[in-house]
């Protein structure tokens, strides 16, 4: 009879199920025959690890072993031996648990992620949008397949070649490293487990999205080989420039020209909004070109909230052109009536010039 099962796994008696499983995985990986070819000691140790785990993973067998030791599994004990060789359940469990290749099921290989680029207008970024995007991808074959160990690598997923003293290992080209292949022949997927599919994918673009944001669509990427789960689709967003508005994060900037008389005397003007409506704003007396007015809550939608940024109105006083003689005369008289207190920016500028030139 071999050593104590707990000792075989490097554990103390009464170890928890999670401790048993963790120790088993570690030692099975270490002593697996495929990793220790030509080492009979490793093969022997692997069998012992398999036998120990076969008992300790089962609550009933573990309880009996804790009470009676190896005697619980001798003739007249629990009705059969818990120790099995390479052909037993213990070895099968190791392949399933460690390498994912037991029981005739394929080892899962995740499919590739895909990228889809979309350009939208600023209004669409403000409102959000649902759109249908045509994509071409590899999808899981609709046929039901059964699997067997790869005939080239014998289920290992890799192929070894020997050249003199050197041994080289590479991914199996037949099964792409899965260790499995489809039984029989499938006319739809040519035994790859995948077929090309053209489909329309509905993409929901949330309000407030910005250039550079991406939307992840789980499972909409390429299907994995031999029934493996699909990768994801990443939708990258680019927001087009607008004729009237400039975006500054959650705010919108609008450039507005006003008559110089309105800038001087003050008044009220109508400005457009992103919702294609007009809103009235007050212009204070003496408004200078380049001055900014803030309209609260009239900016962009803020992503994943019910709030909005602001609209920034940048005002430019327009200089009149094509003046008649009478208009020129009136402006000349008006200019003569102005004093320093009426043109503080102009006077202040020339005062700075004098200081620079006289320094």
C-alpha positions as CSV (number, residue, x, y, z in Angstrom):
1,X,0.0,0.0,0.0
2,X,1.3,3.5,-0.9
3,X,1.9,6.3,1.6
4,X,-0.8,8.2,3.3
5,X,-3.0,10.0,0.7
6,X,-2.7,13.4,2.4
7,X,1.1,13.0,2.5
8,X,1.1,12.1,-1.2
9,X,-0.5,15.4,-2.0
10,X,1.7,17.3,0.5
11,X,-1.2,18.0,2.9
12,X,-2.1,17.5,6.5
13,X,-5.0,15.2,7.5
14,X,-8.3,16.9,7.4
15,X,-7.4,19.3,4.6
16,X,-10.4,21.1,3.0
17,X,-11.8,20.2,-0.5
18,X,-10.3,23.4,-2.0
19,X,-6.8,22.6,-0.5
20,X,-7.0,19.0,-1.9
21,X,-7.9,20.2,-5.4
22,X,-5.2,22.9,-5.4
23,X,-2.5,20.5,-4.3
24,X,-3.7,17.9,-6.8
25,X,-3.6,20.3,-9.7
26,X,-0.1,21.4,-8.8
27,X,1.4,17.9,-8.4
28,X,-0.5,16.5,-11.5
29,X,1.0,19.3,-13.6
30,X,4.5,18.6,-12.2
31,X,4.5,14.8,-12.7
32,X,2.4,14.5,-15.9
33,X,3.9,11.9,-18.2
34,X,3.9,14.2,-21.2
35,X,6.1,16.5,-19.3
36,X,8.4,13.8,-18.0
37,X,8.9,11.4,-20.9
38,X,11.4,8.6,-20.1
39,X,11.1,9.2,-16.3
40,X,9.5,6.1,-14.7
41,X,9.7,7.7,-11.3
42,X,7.5,10.6,-12.4
43,X,5.0,8.2,-13.9
44,X,4.8,6.3,-10.6
45,X,4.3,9.5,-8.7
46,X,1.6,10.6,-11.1
47,X,-0.3,7.4,-10.5
48,X,0.0,7.9,-6.7
49,X,-1.3,11.5,-7.0
50,X,-4.2,10.3,-9.2
51,X,-5.1,7.6,-6.7
52,X,-4.9,9.9,-3.7
53,X,-7.1,12.5,-5.4
54,X,-9.6,10.0,-6.5
55,X,-10.3,9.2,-2.8
56,X,-10.0,12.6,-1.2
57,X,-12.2,14.4,-3.7
58,X,-15.2,12.2,-2.9
59,X,-16.8,13.2,0.4
60,X,-17.9,9.6,1.3
61,X,-14.6,8.1,0.4
62,X,-12.7,10.8,2.2
63,X,-14.8,10.3,5.3
64,X,-14.2,6.5,5.2
65,X,-10.4,7.1,4.7
66,X,-10.2,9.5,7.6
67,X,-11.8,6.8,9.8
68,X,-10.2,3.6,8.6
69,X,-7.2,4.6,6.4
70,X,-6.4,2.3,3.5
71,X,-8.3,-0.5,5.1
72,X,-11.5,1.2,4.0
73,X,-10.8,0.4,0.4
74,X,-9.5,-3.1,0.8
75,X,-11.7,-6.1,0.0
76,X,-14.8,-5.9,2.2
77,X,-14.4,-2.1,2.6
78,X,-16.4,0.4,0.5
79,X,-17.0,-2.0,-2.3
80,X,-14.0,-1.5,-4.6
81,X,-10.6,0.1,-4.7
82,X,-10.2,3.8,-4.9
83,X,-6.8,3.4,-6.6
84,X,-6.9,3.3,-10.3
85,X,-4.2,3.4,-13.0
86,X,-4.0,5.4,-16.2
87,X,-7.2,3.9,-17.5
88,X,-9.3,4.7,-14.5
89,X,-11.5,7.7,-13.5
90,X,-8.6,9.3,-11.7
91,X,-6.6,9.8,-14.9
92,X,-9.6,11.0,-16.7
93,X,-10.3,13.6,-14.1
94,X,-6.7,14.8,-14.3
95,X,-7.0,15.4,-18.0
96,X,-10.4,17.1,-17.6
97,X,-9.4,19.3,-14.7
98,X,-5.8,20.1,-15.7
99,X,-5.7,20.1,-19.5
100,X,-9.4,20.3,-20.4
101,X,-9.0,17.3,-22.8
102,X,-10.8,14.5,-21.1
103,X,-14.1,12.7,-21.8
104,X,-14.1,13.3,-25.5
105,X,-14.9,17.0,-25.1
106,X,-12.8,19.6,-27.0
107,X,-10.5,22.0,-25.1
108,X,-12.0,25.4,-25.4
109,X,-10.2,27.9,-27.6
110,X,-11.6,31.5,-27.4
111,X,-12.3,33.3,-30.7
112,X,-10.6,36.5,-31.7
113,X,-12.0,39.9,-30.8
114,X,-13.2,42.1,-33.7
115,X,-13.1,45.9,-34.2
116,X,-15.8,48.0,-35.9
117,X,-15.3,51.7,-36.6
118,X,-18.3,54.1,-36.8
119,X,-18.6,57.8,-37.6
120,X,-21.6,59.7,-36.3
121,X,-22.9,63.2,-36.3
122,X,-22.8,65.5,-33.3
123,X,-26.6,65.4,-33.0
124,X,-26.4,61.6,-32.9
125,X,-23.8,61.8,-30.2
126,X,-26.2,64.1,-28.3
127,X,-29.3,62.0,-28.7
128,X,-27.9,58.5,-28.9
129,X,-28.8,56.2,-31.7
130,X,-29.6,52.6,-32.6
131,X,-28.1,51.4,-35.9
132,X,-27.7,48.2,-37.9
133,X,-24.1,47.4,-38.7
134,X,-23.3,44.8,-41.4
135,X,-20.4,42.6,-40.3
136,X,-18.7,39.5,-41.6
137,X,-17.3,37.1,-39.1
138,X,-16.6,33.4,-38.3
139,X,-19.5,31.9,-36.4
140,X,-20.0,28.5,-34.8
141,X,-21.0,25.8,-37.2
142,X,-24.7,25.1,-36.9
143,X,-24.2,21.3,-37.2
144,X,-23.9,19.2,-34.0
145,X,-20.5,17.7,-33.8
146,X,-18.9,15.0,-31.7
147,X,-15.2,15.0,-31.0
148,X,-12.2,12.7,-30.6
149,X,-8.6,13.0,-29.7
150,X,-6.5,14.6,-32.5
151,X,-5.0,11.8,-34.7
152,X,-1.8,13.8,-35.2
153,X,-0.9,14.8,-31.6
154,X,-3.0,12.2,-29.7
155,X,-4.8,14.8,-27.8
156,X,-1.8,16.6,-26.5
157,X,-2.2,19.8,-28.7
158,X,1.5,19.9,-29.6
159,X,3.8,17.9,-31.8
160,X,7.4,17.0,-30.9
161,X,10.1,16.6,-33.5
162,X,13.6,15.1,-32.7
163,X,16.7,16.4,-34.4
164,X,19.9,14.8,-33.1
165,X,20.1,15.7,-29.4
166,X,17.5,18.4,-29.7
167,X,13.8,18.1,-29.2
168,X,11.4,20.7,-30.6
169,X,7.7,21.2,-29.8
170,X,5.2,23.2,-31.8
171,X,1.4,23.6,-31.8
172,X,-0.3,20.9,-33.7
173,X,-1.4,22.1,-37.1
174,X,-4.3,19.7,-37.4
175,X,-6.2,20.7,-34.2
176,X,-4.6,24.2,-33.7
177,X,-3.6,23.1,-30.2
178,X,-7.0,22.0,-29.0
179,X,-6.1,18.4,-28.8
180,X,-9.4,17.5,-30.4
181,X,-10.9,17.0,-33.9
182,X,-14.4,16.5,-35.2
183,X,-15.5,13.0,-35.9
184,X,-16.4,12.3,-39.5
185,X,-16.6,15.0,-42.1
186,X,-18.7,18.2,-42.0
187,X,-19.5,19.7,-45.4
188,X,-20.5,23.1,-43.8
189,X,-17.4,23.9,-41.8
190,X,-14.8,21.5,-43.3
191,X,-14.2,20.2,-39.8
192,X,-13.1,23.6,-38.4
193,X,-16.2,24.1,-36.3
194,X,-16.7,27.5,-37.8
195,X,-18.4,29.0,-40.8
196,X,-18.3,32.5,-42.4
197,X,-21.4,34.5,-41.6
198,X,-22.7,37.9,-42.8
199,X,-25.1,39.5,-40.4
200,X,-26.5,42.8,-39.3
201,X,-25.7,43.7,-35.7
202,X,-27.8,46.2,-33.8
203,X,-25.6,48.6,-32.0
204,X,-27.0,50.9,-29.3
205,X,-25.0,54.1,-29.1
206,X,-25.7,55.9,-25.8
207,X,-26.3,59.7,-25.6
208,X,-23.2,61.7,-24.7
209,X,-20.6,59.4,-26.3
210,X,-17.4,61.0,-27.5
211,X,-14.7,60.4,-30.1
212,X,-12.4,57.6,-28.8
213,X,-15.0,55.9,-26.7
214,X,-15.6,52.3,-27.5
215,X,-18.6,49.9,-27.0
216,X,-17.9,46.3,-26.0
217,X,-20.4,43.7,-27.4
218,X,-19.7,40.5,-25.5
219,X,-19.7,37.4,-27.6
220,X,-20.1,39.1,-31.0
221,X,-16.5,38.5,-32.1
222,X,-15.1,35.5,-33.9
223,X,-16.3,32.1,-32.8
224,X,-13.7,29.9,-31.1
225,X,-12.4,26.8,-32.8
226,X,-14.2,23.5,-32.2
227,X,-17.1,25.1,-30.3
228,X,-15.0,27.4,-28.2
229,X,-16.6,30.6,-26.9
230,X,-16.7,33.6,-29.1
231,X,-14.5,36.7,-28.7
232,X,-15.9,40.2,-28.3
233,X,-16.7,43.0,-30.8
234,X,-15.4,46.5,-30.0
235,X,-17.1,49.4,-31.6
236,X,-14.9,52.5,-31.8
237,X,-16.7,55.8,-32.1
238,X,-15.7,58.9,-34.1
239,X,-17.9,62.1,-33.9
240,X,-17.9,64.3,-37.0
241,X,-17.3,68.0,-36.8
242,X,-20.3,70.3,-36.9
243,X,-21.0,73.5,-39.0
244,X,-22.4,75.5,-36.1
245,X,-21.0,74.0,-32.9
246,X,-17.7,73.0,-31.4
247,X,-17.6,70.4,-28.7
248,X,-15.5,70.9,-25.5
249,X,-16.1,67.7,-23.5
250,X,-19.7,68.1,-22.1
251,X,-20.0,71.7,-23.3
252,X,-20.9,73.1,-26.7
253,X,-19.3,76.3,-28.1
254,X,-21.3,78.5,-30.5
255,X,-19.8,81.5,-32.3
256,X,-22.3,84.3,-32.7
257,X,-22.0,87.6,-34.6
258,X,-24.0,90.6,-33.3
259,X,-24.3,94.2,-34.5
260,X,-21.9,96.6,-32.9
261,X,-24.8,98.7,-31.8
262,X,-26.2,95.7,-29.8
263,X,-22.8,95.1,-28.4
264,X,-22.6,98.8,-27.3
265,X,-26.2,99.3,-26.2
266,X,-27.1,95.7,-25.1
267,X,-30.2,93.8,-26.1
268,X,-31.5,90.3,-26.7
269,X,-30.5,87.8,-29.4
270,X,-31.7,84.3,-30.5
271,X,-29.1,81.6,-30.7
272,X,-29.4,78.0,-32.0
273,X,-29.1,74.9,-29.8
274,X,-28.1,71.3,-30.5
275,X,-31.8,70.3,-30.3
276,X,-32.4,72.5,-33.4
277,X,-34.3,75.0,-31.4
278,X,-33.7,78.7,-30.6
279,X,-33.0,80.2,-27.2
280,X,-33.0,83.8,-26.2
281,X,-30.0,85.3,-24.4
282,X,-29.4,88.8,-23.0
283,X,-26.4,90.9,-24.2
284,X,-25.2,93.3,-21.6
285,X,-24.2,96.9,-22.5
286,X,-20.6,97.3,-23.6
287,X,-20.1,93.6,-24.7
288,X,-16.6,93.1,-26.2
289,X,-15.8,90.7,-29.1
290,X,-14.6,87.4,-27.8
291,X,-16.6,87.6,-24.6
292,X,-18.3,84.4,-23.6
293,X,-21.8,83.9,-22.2
294,X,-22.9,80.6,-20.6
295,X,-26.3,79.1,-21.1
296,X,-26.8,76.5,-18.4
297,X,-28.0,73.0,-19.4
298,X,-27.9,73.5,-23.1
299,X,-24.7,71.5,-23.8
300,X,-24.1,67.9,-24.6
301,X,-25.8,64.9,-22.9
302,X,-23.4,63.5,-20.2
303,X,-22.8,59.8,-20.7
304,X,-24.8,57.5,-18.5
305,X,-26.6,60.4,-16.7
306,X,-29.7,62.5,-17.2
307,X,-27.8,65.7,-17.0
308,X,-26.3,68.0,-19.7
309,X,-23.3,70.3,-20.0
310,X,-23.6,74.0,-20.9
311,X,-23.6,76.0,-24.1
312,X,-20.9,78.6,-24.3
313,X,-21.8,81.5,-26.6
314,X,-18.8,83.4,-27.9
315,X,-19.8,86.8,-29.1
316,X,-18.2,88.8,-31.9
317,X,-19.2,92.4,-32.6
318,X,-19.6,92.9,-36.3
319,X,-18.1,96.0,-37.9
320,X,-20.6,97.5,-40.4
321,X,-19.5,97.8,-44.1
322,X,-20.8,99.5,-47.2
323,X,-21.7,102.6,-45.3
324,X,-23.6,105.5,-47.0
325,X,-22.2,109.1,-46.7
326,X,-24.8,110.0,-44.1
327,X,-23.9,107.0,-42.0
328,X,-20.2,107.8,-42.2
329,X,-21.0,111.4,-41.1
330,X,-23.0,110.1,-38.1
331,X,-20.3,107.7,-37.1
332,X,-17.7,110.5,-37.3
333,X,-19.7,112.7,-35.1
334,X,-20.2,109.8,-32.7
335,X,-16.5,109.1,-32.6
336,X,-15.7,112.8,-31.8
337,X,-18.1,112.6,-28.9
338,X,-16.2,109.6,-27.3
339,X,-13.9,110.1,-24.4
340,X,-11.4,108.0,-22.6
341,X,-14.1,106.6,-20.4
342,X,-15.8,105.2,-23.5
343,X,-12.8,103.3,-24.9
344,X,-10.9,101.9,-21.9
345,X,-9.4,99.0,-23.8
346,X,-8.1,101.2,-26.6
347,X,-6.6,103.8,-24.2
348,X,-5.2,101.0,-22.0
349,X,-3.5,99.4,-25.0
350,X,-1.7,102.6,-26.1
351,X,-0.7,103.3,-22.6
352,X,1.1,100.0,-22.6
353,X,2.8,100.8,-25.9
354,X,4.1,104.1,-24.6
355,X,5.6,102.4,-21.5
356,X,7.3,99.8,-23.7
357,X,8.8,102.3,-26.1
358,X,9.9,104.7,-23.3
359,X,11.5,102.0,-21.2
